[in-house]
Amino acid sequence: MKKMVSRWSWLMALVLMVSFAGNVWAQSKPEPASIAFNFKLAELLKSDLGQAIPMDQVTGGPGGEIAEAFLKAQSIRGVVTLPEDVGAFMMMQGDQLPIDAYVELAYDDSSESKEALETIADELEGQSDIREEGDLRYFSPKGQETNIAIILGIPGKVVFLTDTYKHDSANFENVTDSIKDAMKKAGAAPAGIFLDFDQARPLIKSAIKMGRQTAPPAAAGFFEIPSQISLLQLVGNPGKEPALTLTAISPDEEQAEMLQETLQGLVGMGKMAMQQAPPDDPGAKVANGILGQLKPKREGKVVTLSLSKIEGLEDILP
């Protein structure tokens, strides 16, 4: 039984990474999501960075077959609402997640995709409690009290959700207005992660309070960074310039200026640290190349960091 629960937990983590009876489900709509993400997985894996990833190591170990099946998806998108206190994560038990999540993997109609969906179904069959709603099959950890399920039966889709959601593509609209605006501006970028700090503020404050208790005095200034951010987004455009852009929107221009100065200081500290590395170290060369590109820029309340192609990355990947 422990092995089965562990297996299910691994499956949930995998769905969230690649990139999350009857009336029990969707009793109440969750708060607007503080995190949204969207990855055009097939496009990203064809990029230079994707080609450099040692996929045989990802799919060659235990669970490799289902990992490969998930990676056959064309895209993955999701929304996540976070709890108000970091203690919810520390108290997490078994397959009860302290978040509200709705995550969708989309497949094309190729024979490879159909085979991948069959692999996922076969993997879930023997280790899940299954309930049916029309053509949909809900798979949840066998014999466990849980708030999570994977839905199969939607043509070309695999959906992971917690019990505050019911299957509905409108769930992707359950995000804050700030995230909606940011996603519109990001357009058709193949990768995007959006975090509304204001919406997640209670959780952030509780995490900072906990962190301050054990952090050294020298780290005190870093705890001010979250208060200088209202929205954070990371947008990826492999093969284009820039390839990666981190954008932080601050509450006001004063906070944005402070954030810019903090980021400049962090980049400077990174450069100083890399001076101690051997000059012929491949990892140091990559790190120095990245740090050399990171130049925080500010325009009003918006602070950005951009990164072009990372040279030498293929030399340090296993």
Beta strands, then each sheet from edge to edge (+ up, - down):
strand 1: 35-39
strand 2: 75-81
strand 3: 100-106
strand 4: 128-133
strand 5: 136-141
strand 6: 148-152
strand 7: 157-162
strand 8: 191-196
strand 9: 231-236
strand 10: 244-249
strand 11: 297-299
strand 12: 302-307
sheet 1: 4+ 5- 6+ 7- 3+ 2- 1+ 8- 9+ 10- 12+ 11-
end
